[in-house]
Amino acid sequence: MRQLSTITDPGYRSQRVIPGLDRQILLMIKDPRDLTFVYLCMKITALIIPMAILLFSSVIQGWQWWLGAAVYAGLIIYFVGPYTLMLHNTSHRVLFKHEYKWANYYIPWVLGPFMGQSPETYFSHHIGMHHAENNLHADKSSTMPFRRDSFVDFLKYFSNFFVAGIYELAVYFKKKEFTKFFNKVIRGESFFIILCVLTSFIHLKAAIWIFVVPMVIVRFSMMAGNWAQHAFIDADAPANSYRNSITCINNAYNRKCFNDGYHIGHHLRPHMHWTDMPGDFLKNKSKYILEKAIVYEGLDFHMVWALLMCKRYDVLASHVVDMGDQYQSKEQVIELLKERTKPIYA
């Protein structure tokens, strides 16, 4: 167990605006705090797309192709976290102003396929379904029916999502008569499949390496992250965001991925700007104490997932922040964590 220490996760710091490009971008985006997203787009565009084109060309072959493929994989690994959380944030808060709304398609439709995301399916799943259903049984990515410290159960969870996730999402929107989201899912997934098929005729190996492999990795990573975010659920209050989600503070992941660790606060206020999350957490810490929310320090969601798969409750408990001195011993924390990972069927 740990006591709450100084928050080191990033808040907003005003930056000196550089005349020229910065000033022009700020005229186009809705929130000056999101300037970093535009520059992240530029970096991905300048590095990922040219490398992908090179791998599809006949300029390099043999061992040189595999060297290029290794460089490409390294770039994907480096950028996939920040990209996915940029996609997440711009799904909740539109990046560009109305008069430049065409630019909002660039992140999901141009960059998305290279970063393992079929266009608009993430937006539809996350905004149209996950937040609306809040990990309850109607949520097609709900963790509730699974034993959340079981790798076998996680494989069942991931396999179902990977094989049938898009179909189940489309059926969900059809039944709810959410035509806009239904059309986005069908359009985005169909575009991605057609893209993979057509590019495979140009260069099969490149198509698999550039589009298919990142998609598999990203979907696995997203499901592992969602599993950890909603692993510790109070069966008596599964709809309570304080008790069906966790928060992870003071870690490198938050600094790289725009405070994604503040998942409780995100479910409570989905459109809160990522730079406001550490302050919001501190402002409302008394509520976190009252609701017995689980807060980890020094871990991110994927670390939590890995520790759960290994059933290392001792390590998990050592990173739990004991806000309000509510725990008498480490054993008490372990007991609570184990209780909250049991399946919930009704």
Secondary structure, 3 states (H helix, E strand, C coil): CECCCCCCCCCCCCCCCCCCHHHHHHHHECCHHHHHHHHHHHHHHHHHHHHHHHHHCCCCCCHHHHHHHHHHHHHHHHHHHHHHHHHHHHHHCCCECHHHHHHHHHHHHHHHHHHCCCCCHHHHHHHHHHHHHCCCCCCCCCCCCCCCCCHHHHHHHHHHHHHHHHHHHHHHHHHHCCHHHHHHHHHHHHHHHHHHHHHHHHCHHHHHHHHHHHHHHHHHHHHHHHHHHCCCCCCCCCCCHHHHCEEEECCHHHHHCCCCCEHHHHHHCCCCCHHHHHHHHHHCHHHHHHCCCEEEECCCHHHHHHHHHCCCHHHHHHCEECCCCCCCCHHHHHHHHHHCCCCCCC
